[in-house]
Amino acid sequence: MCLFVSALLSLPMAIDAQSSYDALFLSYPVYNGDDLELKVDATGTHFRLWSPKAQDVRVNLYDNGHTGTAYKTLPMKLDAANGTWTASVPEKLYGKFYTFQIKWDGKWKDETPGVWAKAVGVNGMRAAIVNLAETDPEGWQNDKGPKTDNFSDVILYEMHHRDMSMHSSSGIANKGKFLAMTEPGTTTPEGEKTGIDHLKELGVTHVHILPSYDYNSVDETNLQKNTYNWGYDPQNYNVPEGSYSTNPSDPETRIREMKQMVKALHDAGIGVVMDVVYNHTAQNDESNFELTAPGYYHRHWDDGRYSDASGCGNETASDRQQMRDYILNSTKYWAKEFHIDGFRFDLMAIHDTETMDSVAAELKKINPSIFVYGEGWTAGDSPLAKERRALKENVSKMKDIAVFSDDLRDAVKGHYTDASDRGFATGKPGLEETVKIGIVAATPHPQVDYSKGNNSKFPYAKSPEMIVNYVSCHDDLTLTDKLRKSMAGEPEKNMLDAAKLAQTIVFTSQGTPFMFAGEEVFRDKKGVHNSYKSPDSINAIDWSNKHKYRDQFDYYKGLVALRKAHPAFRMTSAADIAKNLVFDRIDSSKTPNLISYSLKNHANGDKWEEIKVAFNGASKPQTIRIRKGNWKIVAMDGKISPEGDLGVSSGGTITLAPYSALILAKE
């Protein structure tokens, strides 16, 4: 989520009412050809810009991507039937750069690379003409991501390029670059694996990379300044970010190196999910959208102000056909050209459900394993009607789309808005039913009382594959910082135990588990909750923690292995969950912070006939009763064995340590 706010600026057209905007833009012709805004073929170089109401348009040609004046300016001709302007030259202009300019209200607006640039010069102000085939690394034609039958099989690991590699303890040479994830054999001074080898050791199936398109806040001509940003300030949506390349002045380098990163991860068996931010632009009137087709791509209130459901100064209008096609074609481009395996939509509820449905359907045609999910909320109000928004409560209106569960997040660790607030896993009573909503992935369940839910009052998911469970991400406090603030005064061991408990709840719940990079080594951000532009000293993962907190890493690794080995935790239908997941009767008013349940009937084809799962979020030991039998101990007292090799139990009364989970299995 973008957390920095731009000033609201007025639309450069005077329209009296929102309905007038809609009527005007509905009259615009649309164009969905594959030659926006550049095509090079045997007959030369061809430019096409969609701007139906521009008074005139020209394209400026440059030898340099950053400095110098245009060596030629080409007038463009309007095709009124589809609203595009065209110009051509007979030469293949590979190695050259270009910008568009439109005349609006009698004046030439600033130059723009357009909205469809696929390569740019340094800082993204001029589009580059490159042969994309020459950016493919060796073996690219045979590159494929992992096959995924069900969303619930995915295990997501959210990472920022700089966070993973900048710390001196990472042992990585290409610090902060795409290439950091291509380096095998990197270790800490203590010999612990880092980088891509760390990911393989942990066992996650997919990395979720924070925005990697060309964003606005980093000066690519001054990388020695080490400016940090999350990247939720989009500039050029279809070009990799230059600061993550070894040479942002060379348009091909950033493309080639991002592909190298994707291939290296694929070769390691790891899929790549890209964080996309189509919901707003970094700038308002000066954005590429506004410099191309003023007013069209953004929503506005009836007084002409930009609407701001993003909290960043504007929001885009996915419900308008040309913008809908843009989002659709842009994601398809990343899937085809960069072999991206999934997309996480920032503030997805700014988009309409029809657009999101189309995105998922078209991407599935390219790669049936592609995973699409997003934040099922906005950061403010929007002119788009609530019933049309891709909100979490509307997720069942969509197909092959998942949303984050804030139900589980806030209930397990405490509310994100209050650092001192405790959750179920840290001793706060009254959250048991909300945790259960997370456990059943917000699907209908006869033993879950949604009226007691803190964030949701009805089962909004028709399938567990519509839910992503997590306790922390790049936004807000890391789990470590949250525990240190909410459990202040307690021994660190209690915090480590609570972290294990919180993640055990995530990884044993139905749906898709998601973890934040570094949680497995007790990563903190020194208490900074909104670190979108904090320095590396705050954001970089200190990999020396892997040795210090090796027990924590091994536990997380065990959780990943347990989930991958046992399909009972990965059911794919609400009916199966309602049938096979049975909660034990516990009076939460008398015994708070205690939940136990069984996964029965060889759930989802599991080799274990029954799995007993219990959570004690209290600061004191609590007991549960297990029916008599021969039980394998899978997890107990902060230890885990995916094979159930921690010993055996005959059932009866079992005591759970404070802030701990118990998992037993019967074959």
NUDREN-562105 format. One line per field, with one value per residue (C-alpha): x, z, y; residue number from 0. Coordinates in steps of 0.02 Angstrom, whole numbers, plus 50000, padded with zeros to 5 digits. Example, Ala and Ser with C-alpha at 12.3 -4.5 7.8 and 13.67 -1.06 7.14 Angstrom:
2
x: 50615	50684
z: 50390	50357
y: 49775	49947
seq: 0	1
// end
This chain:
667
x: 50000	50063	50078	50146	50019	50029	49933	49766	49764	49618	49577	49631	49455	49301	49162	49013	48965	49033	48898	48963	49137	49067	48964	49114	49233	49106	49104	49292	49337	49453	49599	49667	49796	49967	50059	50036	50148	50290	50316	50472	50456	50529	50450	50524	50479	50298	50225	50043	49975	49798	49736	49562	49535	49709	49714	49880	50018	50202	50341	50517	50668	50830	51003	51019	50904	50933	51019	51022	50886	50778	50863	50693	50510	50377	50199	50067	49902	49737	49634	49469	49389	49499	49568	49750	49883	50014	50183	50315	50493	50567	50719	50731	50775	50853	50961	50863	50742	50577	50443	50266	50187	50004	49926	49786	49682	49794	49959	50090	50098	50260	50346	50306	50369	50185	50100	50161	50350	50434	50610	50671	50825	50890	50752	50620	50587	50619	50563	50696	50686	50761	50749	50675	50736	50914	50876	50839	50967	51034	50901	50759	50653	50640	50616	50460	50401	50337	50174	50039	49878	49793	49820	49823	49984	50075	50188	50225	50381	50371	50539	50614	50769	50873	50814	50874	51051	51110	51172	51358	51315	51227	51386	51303	51405	51263	51187	51015	51008	50905	51065	51075	50954	51062	51214	51235	51338	51321	51340	51354	51522	51456	51428	51237	51158	51089	51008	50935	51013	50923	50757	50791	50838	50680	50574	50451	50367	50354	50437	50327	50441	50392	50362	50495	50429	50507	50455	50473	50562	50741	50861	50943	51083	51137	51133	51280	51155	51076	50899	50776	50593	50467	50416	50229	50247	50227	50305	50325	50222	50299	50485	50594	50659	50830	50903	50893	51002	51191	51175	51012	51076	51073	50891	50928	51023	50877	50768	50901	50949	50770	50747	50907	50836	50673	50764	50878	50728	50637	50791	50783	50601	50535	50397	50399	50250	50260	50182	50085	50013	49890	49777	49866	50011	50157	50104	49940	49938	50118	50090	50112	49926	49877	50007	49934	49745	49701	49561	49527	49635	49599	49437	49377	49246	49106	49200	49348	49463	49559	49475	49600	49554	49740	49790	49925	49836	49739	49661	49646	49483	49486	49301	49340	49377	49545	49611	49539	49625	49784	49788	49743	49873	50008	49993	49990	50149	50239	50178	50236	50395	50461	50379	50301	50205	50081	50025	49988	49874	49904	49739	49647	49476	49507	49483	49314	49273	49245	49422	49497	49395	49459	49639	49632	49543	49666	49820	49759	49760	49945	49992	49863	49976	49971	49911	49819	49783	49777	49725	49537	49519	49550	49639	49494	49326	49301	49170	49165	49012	49056	48965	49081	49244	49361	49339	49372	49185	49158	49291	49159	49095	49261	49346	49528	49561	49619	49623	49724	49643	49653	49543	49685	49818	49738	49669	49832	49957	49848	49779	49901	49853	49907	50084	50044	49887	49904	49822	49770	49951	50010	49878	49731	49564	49407	49486	49461	49315	49406	49556	49438	49376	49556	49580	49433	49486	49329	49221	49053	49079	48946	49058	49113	49006	49039	48936	49084	49212	49307	49336	49209	49030	48995	49088	49143	49246	49166	49331	49491	49585	49514	49610	49792	49838	49976	50028	50147	50208	50306	50168	50163	50272	50365	50306	50466	50439	50255	50301	50437	50316	50161	50257	50376	50445	50434	50587	50636	50603	50418	50422	50510	50381	50239	50314	50320	50141	50083	50165	50101	49925	49960	50039	49909	49760	49666	49703	49873	50011	50112	50266	50372	50556	50665	50529	50612	50769	50673	50700	50654	50649	50701	50520	50486	50313	50309	50483	50440	50585	50688	50872	50948	51001	50816	50757	50902	50892	51035	51080	51189	51022	51008	51146	51085	50905	50942	50809	50680	50734	50728	50551	50491	50577	50484	50318	50349	50396	50244	50124	50202	50197	50018	49871	49754	49816	49780	49598	49523	49337	49229	49130	49286	49334	49160	49163	49341	49392	49308	49336	49339	49213	49305	49217	49321	49243	49319	49473	49527	49668	49644	49589	49598	49530	49549	49578	49490	49454	49623	49573	49612	49696	49819	49911	49872	49696	49680	49784	49755	49803	49798	49852	49884	49904	49898	50046	50018	50009	49838	49774	49669	49599	49644	49556	49659	49765	49937	49982	50140	50204	50231	50249	50263	50350	50424	50494	50431	50459	50362	50378	50310	50473	50465	50396	50228	50077	49937	49815	49719	49759	49902	49975	50024	50163	50128	50126	50141	50063	50032	50015	49983	49952	49871	49904
z: 50000	49959	50118	50055	49997	49848	49838	49751	49589	49481	49317	49172	49099	49172	49185	49296	49360	49379	49261	49132	49148	49121	48971	48894	48916	48860	48695	48672	48542	48611	48534	48591	48457	48497	48417	48555	48557	48456	48328	48228	48078	47905	47843	47977	48145	48179	48318	48376	48522	48591	48628	48551	48602	48575	48454	48382	48422	48380	48416	48457	48413	48515	48506	48696	48832	48952	48876	48713	48600	48476	48309	48223	48261	48169	48151	48188	48098	48185	48147	48220	48212	48350	48429	48387	48307	48195	48117	48035	47969	47851	47962	48110	48245	48368	48493	48476	48601	48583	48672	48627	48647	48631	48603	48727	48749	48623	48711	48692	48850	48922	48837	48891	48845	48835	48942	48842	48844	48863	48875	48937	48963	49134	49249	49124	49040	48864	48789	48707	48548	48581	48509	48656	48586	48618	48804	48830	48936	48880	48894	48908	48775	48885	49049	49149	49325	49441	49400	49528	49530	49669	49748	49918	49866	49853	49995	49971	50029	50011	49979	49926	49816	49929	50093	50041	49992	50055	50228	50240	50316	50156	50067	49904	49776	49675	49825	49793	49615	49516	49499	49688	49669	49535	49648	49712	49864	49961	50150	50308	50398	50508	50355	50348	50175	50107	49946	49829	49926	50082	49989	49929	50106	50178	50045	49993	49825	49767	49802	49799	49742	49790	49642	49510	49369	49340	49485	49518	49683	49649	49544	49433	49388	49570	49637	49753	49859	49901	49899	49961	49917	49914	49739	49759	49652	49472	49327	49183	49214	49082	49112	49252	49382	49333	49508	49523	49368	49357	49222	49219	49074	48959	48919	48883	49044	49164	49055	49034	49218	49278	49161	49230	49405	49355	49268	49417	49532	49410	49397	49587	49577	49642	49558	49544	49592	49548	49653	49535	49571	49434	49558	49555	49477	49561	49489	49447	49303	49257	49251	49084	49085	49100	48974	48850	48871	49002	49121	49051	49149	49323	49420	49479	49595	49524	49568	49461	49601	49581	49683	49802	49859	49854	49985	49862	49774	49638	49580	49409	49321	49284	49240	49081	48937	48882	49061	49087	48927	48987	49150	49059	48922	49041	49153	48998	48939	49103	49100	48921	48908	49086	49129	49288	49383	49477	49520	49686	49660	49776	49843	49725	49781	49683	49531	49480	49490	49302	49268	49393	49323	49149	49210	49293	49147	49017	49122	49149	48959	48958	49110	49207	49361	49373	49544	49559	49729	49811	49950	49964	50024	49979	50074	50052	49969	49782	49653	49604	49685	49827	49747	49596	49694	49710	49899	50007	50040	49851	49820	49789	49643	49557	49489	49518	49628	49810	49946	50104	50268	50387	50501	50543	50540	50669	50778	50795	50833	50881	50780	50660	50711	50893	50923	51103	51061	51093	50995	51021	51009	51139	51273	51227	51258	51152	50982	50969	50846	50731	50728	50680	50534	50475	50506	50392	50264	50285	50214	50288	50435	50554	50707	50668	50733	50613	50719	50840	50707	50733	50549	50456	50499	50364	50268	50117	50030	49932	49926	50031	49871	49885	50046	50083	50268	50349	50509	50437	50273	50215	50282	50468	50602	50568	50675	50778	50810	50850	50979	51056	51079	51132	51245	51316	51483	51444	51405	51223	51231	51252	51096	50997	51057	51010	50837	50813	50870	50754	50603	50650	50644	50471	50400	50468	50417	50256	50112	50052	50180	50159	50255	50258	50212	50366	50487	50490	50565	50683	50570	50636	50565	50727	50767	50607	50543	50383	50312	50130	50114	50268	50238	50219	50401	50443	50301	50262	50336	50456	50403	50556	50642	50549	50658	50815	50788	50701	50804	50738	50558	50580	50649	50502	50383	50470	50449	50262	50246	50349	50240	50078	50138	50203	50092	50243	50269	50086	50056	49901	49938	50075	50083	50123	50261	50339	50333	50385	50501	50671	50815	50993	51112	51221	51323	51281	51423	51546	51449	51336	51209	51179	51014	50961	50811	50709	50525	50497	50366	50280	50233	50053	50028	50172	50228	50408	50457	50586	50631	50797	50803	50962	51000	51171	51159	51348	51456	51562	51524	51473	51450	51320	51311	51166	51135	51175	51038	50963	50911	50828	50900	50755	50849	51035	51152	51010	50915	50752	50650	50485	50494	50672	50749	50911	51005	51035	51142	51200	51214	51369	51454	51372	51434	51310	51359	51355	51180	51094	50969	50976	50821	50834	50695	50686	50537
y: 50000	50174	50277	50441	50569	50685	50848	50839	50936	50987	50903	51012	51007	51089	50959	50994	50823	50647	50583	50708	50632	50459	50513	50599	50453	50324	50415	50390	50257	50122	50030	49862	49824	49753	49900	50030	50130	50057	49921	49881	49766	49740	49901	50013	50090	50131	50239	50237	50339	50327	50503	50527	50708	50780	50927	50873	50747	50731	50608	50668	50560	50563	50488	50490	50425	50569	50721	50816	50883	50790	50758	50742	50776	50677	50741	50610	50580	50542	50389	50451	50279	50210	50369	50335	50443	50363	50401	50291	50296	50166	50130	50011	50136	50014	50108	50270	50350	50439	50541	50593	50764	50808	50977	51008	51165	51252	51213	51076	50973	50905	50760	50583	50409	50364	50233	50083	50104	49934	50004	50173	50277	50323	50390	50335	50502	50440	50275	50166	50064	49893	49719	49623	49457	49517	49537	49352	49260	49092	48956	49081	48996	48841	48935	48893	48922	48786	48699	48737	48636	48736	48906	48821	48731	48898	48961	49146	49239	49429	49513	49678	49670	49783	49705	49533	49579	49750	49699	49663	49493	49435	49385	49441	49539	49619	49706	49780	49715	49590	49489	49464	49318	49237	49210	49032	48987	49150	49136	49238	49250	49109	48999	49011	49011	49175	49235	49106	48962	49022	49019	48841	48788	48865	48779	48915	48889	49072	49237	49391	49533	49709	49827	49798	49908	50079	50189	50374	50403	50346	50452	50322	50444	50455	50277	50310	50408	50239	50306	50176	50156	50014	50065	50099	50256	50194	50287	50163	50007	49895	49922	49851	49974	50041	50055	49865	49845	49862	49996	50097	50202	50049	50009	49826	49791	49810	49697	49562	49560	49546	49398	49322	49337	49255	49113	49082	49070	48957	48846	48833	48778	48944	49045	49234	49341	49525	49662	49777	49949	49990	50079	50248	50342	50429	50596	50678	50802	50756	50569	50481	50443	50626	50681	50557	50565	50697	50651	50478	50359	50430	50446	50616	50684	50791	50951	50900	50842	50681	50546	50467	50292	50252	50381	50436	50579	50490	50327	50249	50208	50021	50027	50126	50009	50079	50073	49899	49841	49925	49826	49667	49687	49745	49592	49481	49565	49529	49349	49321	49426	49401	49233	49304	49170	49278	49454	49535	49686	49832	49904	49788	49853	50013	49903	49835	49650	49638	49696	49575	49431	49471	49482	49311	49228	49293	49253	49075	49053	49098	48995	48891	48901	49091	49152	49320	49398	49567	49682	49674	49852	50034	50173	50293	50320	50304	50353	50169	50088	49968	49823	49840	49851	49701	49706	49554	49541	49533	49400	49267	49370	49340	49184	49133	49285	49281	49415	49441	49392	49539	49432	49313	49450	49564	49425	49328	49467	49616	49760	49842	50019	49997	49936	49888	49790	49605	49465	49286	49225	49350	49327	49438	49349	49361	49335	49147	49156	49277	49161	49019	49125	49126	48940	48896	49028	49134	48993	48938	48820	48752	48781	48959	49102	49245	49364	49363	49405	49567	49612	49506	49460	49332	49196	49295	49158	49017	48925	48923	48963	49139	49176	49221	49207	49309	49396	49526	49601	49753	49867	49909	49831	49671	49527	49545	49731	49703	49570	49678	49822	49725	49604	49734	49677	49492	49385	49372	49185	49223	49330	49194	49069	49186	49209	49021	49006	49146	49065	48893	48963	49035	48878	48757	48863	48829	48947	49008	49049	49208	49261	49418	49399	49382	49331	49162	49242	49358	49508	49680	49857	49943	49982	50081	50034	50137	50107	50143	50266	50223	50187	50014	50024	50002	49890	49774	49598	49565	49388	49361	49331	49166	49094	49181	49123	48959	48871	48995	48965	48776	48789	48893	48773	48632	48721	48740	48556	48501	48598	48536	48355	48353	48401	48405	48584	48624	48579	48657	48667	48741	48579	48479	48600	48594	48404	48366	48508	48486	48606	48542	48619	48745	48878	49031	49132	49008	48955	49098	49090	48905	48827	48646	48552	48394	48365	48199	48066	48071	48249	48294	48125	48145	47988	48034	47981	48120	48272	48359	48544	48649	48828	48904	49092	49117	49166	49011	48825	48758	48581	48495	48319	48206	48042	47887	47813	47806	47983	48043	48207	48327	48492	48525	48647	48749	48600	48528	48371	48359	48170	48162	48101	48200	48050	47970	48009	47896	48042	48093	48257	48354	48517	48652	48770	48958	49033	48865	48747	48561	48452	48265	48140	47969	47857
seq: 0	1	2	3	4	5	6	7	8	9	10	11	12	13	14	15	16	17	18	19	20	21	22	23	24	25	26	27	28	29	30	31	32	33	34	35	36	37	38	39	40	41	42	43	44	45	46	47	48	49	50	51	52	53	54	55	56	57	58	59	60	61	62	63	64	65	66	67	68	69	70	71	72	73	74	75	76	77	78	79	80	81	82	83	84	85	86	87	88	89	90	91	92	93	94	95	96	97	98	99	100	101	102	103	104	105	106	107	108	109	110	111	112	113	114	115	116	117	118	119	120	121	122	123	124	125	126	127	128	129	130	131	132	133	134	135	136	137	138	139	140	141	142	143	144	145	146	147	148	149	150	151	152	153	154	155	156	157	158	159	160	161	162	163	164	165	166	167	168	169	170	171	172	173	174	175	176	177	178	179	180	181	182	183	184	185	186	187	188	189	190	191	192	193	194	195	196	197	198	199	200	201	202	203	204	205	206	207	208	209	210	211	212	213	214	215	216	217	218	219	220	221	222	223	224	225	226	227	228	229	230	231	232	233	234	235	236	237	238	239	240	241	242	243	244	245	246	247	248	249	250	251	252	253	254	255	256	257	258	259	260	261	262	263	264	265	266	267	268	269	270	271	272	273	274	275	276	277	278	279	280	281	282	283	284	285	286	287	288	289	290	291	292	293	294	295	296	297	298	299	300	301	302	303	304	305	306	307	308	309	310	311	312	313	314	315	316	317	318	319	320	321	322	323	324	325	326	327	328	329	330	331	332	333	334	335	336	337	338	339	340	341	342	343	344	345	346	347	348	349	350	351	352	353	354	355	356	357	358	359	360	361	362	363	364	365	366	367	368	369	370	371	372	373	374	375	376	377	378	379	380	381	382	383	384	385	386	387	388	389	390	391	392	393	394	395	396	397	398	399	400	401	402	403	404	405	406	407	408	409	410	411	412	413	414	415	416	417	418	419	420	421	422	423	424	425	426	427	428	429	430	431	432	433	434	435	436	437	438	439	440	441	442	443	444	445	446	447	448	449	450	451	452	453	454	455	456	457	458	459	460	461	462	463	464	465	466	467	468	469	470	471	472	473	474	475	476	477	478	479	480	481	482	483	484	485	486	487	488	489	490	491	492	493	494	495	496	497	498	499	500	501	502	503	504	505	506	507	508	509	510	511	512	513	514	515	516	517	518	519	520	521	522	523	524	525	526	527	528	529	530	531	532	533	534	535	536	537	538	539	540	541	542	543	544	545	546	547	548	549	550	551	552	553	554	555	556	557	558	559	560	561	562	563	564	565	566	567	568	569	570	571	572	573	574	575	576	577	578	579	580	581	582	583	584	585	586	587	588	589	590	591	592	593	594	595	596	597	598	599	600	601	602	603	604	605	606	607	608	609	610	611	612	613	614	615	616	617	618	619	620	621	622	623	624	625	626	627	628	629	630	631	632	633	634	635	636	637	638	639	640	641	642	643	644	645	646	647	648	649	650	651	652	653	654	655	656	657	658	659	660	661	662	663	664	665	666
// end
